[in-house]
Amino acid sequence: MNPSLLTAVVAGVAAIVAGLGFGFVAARRVARAGMARAEERADRVAEEARRSADSIVRAAELEAGQALVARKLDLEREMMSAQEDLRRRVHDVDARDVTLVKRLEVLDRKEAGLGERSLALDAKQKVLEESLKESQQLIAEENARLERIAGLRKEDAKRMLIKNLEDEAHVDASRRAREIREEAERWAQQESRKIIALAIQRYAAEQCVETTVAVVDLPSEDMKGRIIGREGRNIRAFEKETGVDVVIDDTPGAVLISSFDPVRREVARLSMERLVQDGRIHPGRIEEVIAEVRATVDARIRESGEQSLLDLGINGMSPPLVDLIGSMKFRTSYGQNCLAHSMEVAYLAGVMASELNLDPKIARRAGLLHDIGKATSHVAEGSHTQVGAETARRNGEPEEVVNAIAAHHGDVPVTSLYTPIIAAADAISGARPGARRESIEHYVKRLTQLEQIADAFEGVDKSYAIQAGREIRVMVSGRKVDDEQAKQLAFDISRRLEKEIEYPGQIKVVVIRETRAIEFAK
């Protein structure tokens, strides 16, 4: 190898080694300087952390001290309040002890006084017992003396005295009972008249009597033959479809429709009028017209029922009852239209219930439904009150309404305050002049029954029903009945009439007692 080249290589290697050594030393120095600066910075951060921690500790200690002072103050205040409350309670207990001591002293004094009174009462009781013994001995001696004078034994005299006392007590009791009854009746009549007069004044209804005869006018006599038809086929088809009897007699220009069912009678009447106006009368046309009219009548029934509820301000009634109410428009009782009568009773009952501080809505509801049984009594067994009450109960009516329906004629006991109101309103509606028609047979029967009831009482000589049964005059024997007994007799007769006779309005009972002295001059 070339020596110069080798020298150059060695020199280069030596230079590199020298550079690396110098770089290492320089790097070490730089590292030592960085470490020194890092340690100095760490010392500063640690010092700042120590100072911050000291500040935080001092702040926490200060805050804890303040909280401790505040809590101490609160505890001191609570302790003072508890001590004050304890002092008050101790004072109250001391006061109560003083009061109890005083009461004990008063009780001791009263007990001492009661002991003295007890001794005094014992002494008085002994005196009374001795006086009682002396009185009994005197009474026994007096009774023996009276027996010797009167010639009566003690038992006979006692029975005589008791009988006299009973007679006097009975007379006094009758007189007092009559006075109380008359006073109560005067007050009740005054109040009831005021309420009834107000109800009648506030509700003025027109006469609701309607006829039950359905007559269809004909344009000519030839129409009768067309109604009968060939061999009577038209009239038979009409009667079969409607369930009524068609009476064609010598009455000019009219035919009569007869049926116990007023709804059927109304369907037949309207159907007959429509057939007469149309002129086409044959079995097919008759069936078609009757079906149309029956649907129309059913709609009118529902409409009449709904209108009645609307007029009275009643809601919440079941549809079957609404239909029954509407059907009462075609029914009558004693010649009085049932729906018009029920509406009138409802209005009167509502007014009277308002005056008595009762619910007028329930009263009107009961008044409207009180004769609902008459709408179905022709197809159901039982009286109209029984049928109506069962129908109302089955359709969810209140118990007050059910009792008013069942008991407004006195058939069952009264359990509701609304029942007497309905009974009074029903009597007012039925007793109005011209409201109902009465047959001569029923009129004579009622007069005879009035006289028979009065004649059944002891001491009655003869009785007379006058003023169309509105008054009965009773003649009694002056020897058998005195004045007080006559007044009691009038009361007993009136009560018997209330129980045994149904009548509108009221019946006046007049008992007449007279004494006749008759002598003849010769």
Summary of the structure (lengths in Angstrom):
residues: 522
radius of gyration: 56.0
end to end distance: 219.2
largest distance: 220.3
contacts: 1421
relative contact order: 0.04
helix: 73%
strand: 7%
